[in-house]
Amino acid sequence: MNAPTAAIPHHSLTLPSHCTFSADDWFKLAKYWYPIARIQDIDAQPVKATLLDENLVIYKINHEIVVAKDVCPHRGVPLTLGHHDGEGIVCPYHGLRFGEAGHCNRIPSSPDQAIPAKLNLITYPTQLKYGLVWTCLTPENQVIPFMPLWDETGVQQVVCPPVDIEAFAGRQVEGFLDVAHFAWVHSGTFADPDNQVVPDYSPKETEFGFMADYWSTVGDYPASDDFKKTEDFRVLRHFELHVPFTATLTIHLRQDAKQVIMNAACPVSARKTRLFAPIAKNYDLDDYVNDIIEYNLKIFEEDRLMVETQKPERLPLDLALEAHIPADRSSILLRRCLKKAGFGDFFIV
């Protein structure tokens, strides 16, 4: 795992051009860690990512993954238009090259000139966890959300390809936490359209958000478990939210079998989300990875239409602005946790 680099001073940051957030909203959100790419997708050439309207370049040099602002400090050309020559990424305009820690290491037109620090890239702290590249634009002692099971032995790890959703990240993570939509939205995958009742559950606040234990009769045991589903079938679904937009679901099955799905929503902008979903399970370890990915992408597609058409587009934290039903306990606590973290009008627009 990359050691986090030093935080960028707050005063040195400027809002991205064409920012879809207010300045106050942007700085509140920028202090958290978000995933921006799968580790497996970072190879020889520079990779483009966007976080909170900030265009980023990701590249690998000597086994180090660097995340930087996608702009050459010389004349402002995006470095994602360039290429990697083995010693760094090369700007396509004048050939300046950037290597470890984003430092400029070559000026082709003046090879003997000392390279000033002003030509180094603006870089951001980077950590590699759960098969993902995480970064933070202005870290303030925040931590990367925890994913249960991933680091244990005897576990199959799968990282689904990212899914782009034309919706606000707050709405997307709310949908992941919602337990009343299964019968209506997911009957093509894991849910029964006739199983519509949601048992009582009571979410509880935690240091980073909240957790909720929900005894579910939706789904089934793994194919390798010869237990037949009966009228008393139920599994424990354990949700954990990490403010603002990351959540995990741990599904507890029979015989200590568990599956964990992380819903890590990267807010590309106020109206676009890139969803990353690492999955870990400690049973049926020889399942085909492509089958797991295909099945979960189908579930994400079932959610897409609902999330992309919700109104208001952003998540209203004022509980009086939407109607609520008993199954909405997690949605209600999500709003309260976000409000407690200092968010407000941004989520009402």
C-alpha positions in Angstrom: 0.0 0.0 0.0 1.3 3.5 -0.8 2.1 5.6 2.2 -0.1 8.7 2.2 1.8 11.8 1.0 1.6 15.1 2.7 -1.6 17.0 2.5 -1.9 20.0 0.3 -2.3 23.3 2.2 -5.9 24.4 2.1 -5.0 27.9 0.9 -3.2 26.5 -2.2 -6.4 24.9 -3.5 -8.7 26.6 -6.0 -12.1 25.4 -7.1 -12.1 23.4 -10.4 -13.2 25.3 -13.5 -16.9 24.7 -14.3 -17.4 23.5 -10.7 -20.9 22.2 -10.1 -20.6 22.7 -6.3 -20.6 25.9 -4.2 -17.2 26.7 -2.7 -18.4 25.8 0.8 -19.9 22.5 -0.4 -16.8 21.6 -2.4 -14.4 22.1 0.5 -16.6 20.1 2.9 -16.6 17.1 0.5 -13.0 17.5 -0.5 -11.7 16.4 3.0 -13.0 12.8 2.5 -11.3 9.9 0.8 -12.8 8.5 -2.4 -11.9 5.7 -4.9 -11.0 7.0 -8.3 -9.9 3.8 -10.2 -9.3 0.1 -9.9 -5.6 -0.8 -9.2 -5.7 -3.3 -12.0 -6.6 -0.6 -14.5 -3.5 1.5 -13.8 -0.7 0.3 -16.2 1.8 1.9 -18.5 -0.3 4.8 -19.8 -1.8 7.7 -17.9 -5.4 7.2 -16.8 -8.0 10.0 -16.5 -10.3 10.4 -13.5 -12.5 13.1 -12.2 -13.3 13.8 -8.5 -15.5 16.7 -7.4 -15.1 18.2 -10.9 -11.3 18.1 -10.5 -9.7 16.4 -13.5 -7.0 14.0 -12.4 -4.2 11.9 -14.0 -3.2 8.6 -12.5 0.0 6.9 -13.6 2.5 4.3 -12.3 6.2 4.8 -12.0 8.6 2.3 -10.4 5.7 0.5 -8.7 4.4 3.8 -7.3 1.0 5.1 -8.3 0.8 8.9 -8.5 -2.4 10.9 -8.5 -2.0 14.5 -9.8 -4.0 17.4 -11.2 -4.4 16.7 -14.9 -2.6 19.7 -16.1 1.0 20.4 -17.2 2.3 23.3 -15.1 4.1 24.7 -18.1 1.3 25.6 -20.4 -1.8 23.8 -19.0 -2.2 20.9 -21.4 -3.9 17.8 -19.9 -1.3 15.1 -19.3 -3.8 12.4 -20.1 -3.3 13.4 -23.7 0.4 12.4 -23.4 2.1 9.0 -23.0 4.4 7.1 -20.6 8.0 6.5 -21.8 9.1 4.3 -18.9 10.5 7.2 -16.9 7.4 9.2 -16.5 4.4 10.7 -18.3 5.3 13.0 -21.2 3.3 16.2 -22.0 2.3 16.1 -25.7 2.8 19.9 -26.1 6.5 20.5 -25.2 7.7 17.0 -24.0 8.2 17.9 -20.3 8.2 14.6 -18.3 6.9 13.9 -14.9 8.1 10.9 -12.8 8.1 9.9 -9.1 6.0 12.1 -6.8 5.0 14.1 -9.8 8.4 15.7 -10.1 9.4 17.1 -13.5 12.6 15.1 -14.6 13.1 16.3 -18.1 12.8 19.5 -20.2 13.8 18.4 -23.8 14.3 22.0 -25.1 16.7 22.8 -22.2 18.2 19.6 -21.1 21.0 21.2 -19.0 18.7 23.6 -17.1 18.1 23.0 -13.4 14.4 22.1 -13.0 12.5 24.5 -10.8 10.0 23.1 -8.2 7.3 25.2 -9.9 7.3 22.7 -12.7 6.4 19.8 -10.4 2.8 18.5 -10.6 0.2 19.2 -8.0 -0.2 15.8 -6.4 -2.7 14.3 -4.0 -2.3 11.6 -1.3 -2.8 8.1 -2.5 -3.7 4.8 -0.8 -4.4 1.4 -2.3 -7.1 -0.6 -0.5 -9.7 -3.1 -1.5 -8.4 -3.3 -5.1 -9.0 0.5 -5.5 -6.9 3.7 -5.8 -8.1 6.1 -3.2 -7.3 9.8 -2.9 -8.3 12.9 -1.0 -8.2 16.5 -2.4 -7.7 18.2 1.0 -7.3 15.6 3.8 -8.2 16.6 7.4 -7.5 13.5 9.5 -10.2 11.5 7.7 -9.7 7.7 7.2 -10.6 5.4 4.3 -13.8 3.5 5.1 -13.3 -0.1 6.4 -14.4 -3.1 4.5 -15.0 -6.3 6.6 -13.6 -9.7 5.4 -11.4 -8.3 2.6 -8.1 -8.9 4.4 -8.9 -12.2 6.0 -7.5 -15.5 4.7 -9.6 -18.0 2.7 -11.5 -15.2 0.9 -12.3 -14.6 -2.8 -11.8 -11.0 -3.8 -13.5 -9.4 -6.8 -13.5 -5.8 -7.9 -16.3 -5.0 -10.3 -15.6 -2.5 -13.2 -16.7 1.0 -12.3 -20.3 2.0 -13.2 -21.1 5.5 -14.3 -24.5 6.9 -13.0 -26.0 10.2 -14.1 -27.1 11.1 -10.5 -25.9 12.6 -7.3 -23.8 10.3 -5.1 -26.1 10.9 -2.1 -29.0 9.5 -3.9 -26.9 6.5 -5.1 -25.8 5.5 -1.7 -29.3 6.0 -0.3 -30.5 3.4 -2.8 -27.8 0.9 -1.7 -29.0 1.3 1.9 -32.7 1.0 1.0 -34.4 -2.3 2.0 -37.9 -1.7 0.8 -37.2 -1.6 -3.0 -36.0 -5.2 -3.4 -39.3 -6.7 -4.4 -40.0 -3.9 -6.9 -36.6 -3.3 -8.5 -34.6 -6.5 -8.1 -37.0 -9.3 -8.9 -34.9 -10.0 -12.0 -31.9 -11.0 -9.8 -32.2 -11.9 -6.1 -35.6 -10.7 -4.9 -39.1 -12.2 -4.9 -41.8 -9.7 -6.2 -44.3 -11.2 -3.7 -42.0 -10.8 -0.7 -42.7 -7.1 0.0 -42.8 -6.8 3.8 -39.8 -5.2 5.5 -39.3 -6.4 9.1 -38.6 -3.8 11.8 -34.9 -2.7 12.2 -33.2 -0.1 14.2 -30.1 1.7 12.8 -27.6 3.1 15.3 -25.1 5.9 14.9 -21.4 5.1 14.9 -18.2 7.1 14.9 -18.2 7.4 11.1 -21.9 7.2 10.3 -24.3 4.4 11.3 -24.9 0.7 11.2 -28.1 -1.3 10.8 -28.8 -5.0 11.3 -31.7 -6.2 9.2 -33.0 -9.8 9.3 -34.0 -10.5 5.7 -36.1 -13.2 4.0 -34.9 -12.0 0.6 -32.3 -14.2 -1.3 -31.1 -17.7 -0.7 -28.2 -19.7 0.6 -25.2 -20.4 -1.6 -25.5 -23.2 -4.2 -22.9 -25.2 -2.2 -25.1 -25.2 0.9 -27.6 -28.2 0.7 -30.0 -26.5 3.1 -33.3 -26.0 1.4 -35.1 -22.7 1.8 -38.0 -23.1 4.2 -40.6 -20.8 5.7 -38.3 -19.9 8.6 -35.5 -18.9 6.1 -33.7 -15.6 7.0 -30.3 -14.0 6.7 -28.7 -11.1 8.6 -27.9 -8.1 6.4 -25.5 -5.8 8.2 -25.2 -2.4 6.7 -22.5 0.2 7.7 -22.5 3.8 6.3 -19.3 5.8 6.3 -20.1 9.5 5.7 -20.5 10.8 3.1 -21.0 8.2 0.3 -19.5 4.8 1.2 -21.4 1.9 2.6 -20.8 -1.8 3.1 -23.3 -4.7 3.3 -22.3 -7.9 5.1 -24.6 -10.8 4.4 -24.3 -13.5 7.1 -25.3 -16.9 5.8 -25.3 -20.4 7.3 -22.1 -22.1 8.7 -20.2 -18.8 9.1 -20.4 -18.1 5.3 -20.3 -14.4 4.6 -20.3 -12.0 1.7 -19.4 -8.3 1.8 -20.2 -5.8 -0.8 -18.7 -2.3 -0.6 -20.7 0.5 -2.3 -18.0 3.2 -2.7 -19.5 6.2 -4.6 -17.1 8.6 -6.2 -18.8 12.0 -6.7 -17.5 12.9 -10.2 -19.7 16.0 -10.0 -22.9 17.1 -8.4 -24.8 15.2 -11.1 -22.6 12.3 -11.9 -21.3 9.3 -9.8 -18.8 6.6 -10.5 -19.6 3.6 -8.5 -16.9 1.2 -7.3 -17.9 -2.1 -5.8 -15.3 -4.5 -4.3 -16.8 -7.9 -3.2 -15.4 -10.4 -0.8 -16.8 -13.8 0.2 -15.5 -16.8 2.2 -17.4 -19.6 0.5 -17.5 -21.1 -3.0 -14.0 -19.7 -3.6 -13.8 -21.3 -7.1 -16.7 -19.3 -8.5 -15.9 -17.7 -11.8 -15.0 -14.1 -11.4 -16.7 -13.0 -14.6 -19.9 -14.6 -13.4 -19.8 -12.7 -10.1 -19.1 -9.4 -12.0 -21.9 -10.0 -14.5 -24.4 -10.8 -11.8 -23.6 -7.7 -9.7 -23.5 -5.4 -12.8 -27.0 -6.6 -13.5 -28.1 -5.6 -10.0 -26.5 -2.1 -10.4 -28.4 -1.7 -13.8 -31.7 -2.5 -12.1 -31.0 0.4 -9.7 -29.9 2.9 -12.3 -33.2 4.0 -13.7 -34.6 4.7 -10.2 -31.6 6.8 -9.1 -31.2 8.7 -12.3 -34.8 9.9 -12.4 -35.3 10.8 -8.7 -36.5 14.3 -7.8 -35.1 16.4 -6.3 -31.8 15.3 -7.9 -29.9 16.0 -4.7 -30.6 14.5 -1.3 -32.8 16.8 0.9 -31.6 16.7 4.5 -34.6 18.5 5.8 -36.9 15.6 6.7 -40.0 17.7 6.1 -39.2 17.9 2.4 -40.1 14.3 1.6 -42.6 11.8 3.0 -41.3 8.8 4.9 -42.4 5.2 5.7 -41.2 2.9 8.5 -38.8 1.1 6.1 -36.9 4.4 5.6 -35.1 4.3 8.9 -31.7 4.0 7.2 -32.5 6.8 4.7 -33.6 9.1 7.6 -30.4 8.4 9.6 -28.3 9.0 6.5 -29.7 12.5 6.2 -29.2 13.1 9.9 -25.6 11.9 9.7 -24.8 14.1 6.7 -26.4 17.1 8.5 -24.4 16.4 11.6 -21.2 16.4 9.4 -22.1 20.0 8.4 -23.9 19.5 5.1 -27.1 21.4 4.5 -28.4 23.5 1.7 -26.2 21.8 -0.9 -28.4 18.7 -0.6 -31.7 20.5 -1.0 -31.2 22.0 -4.5 
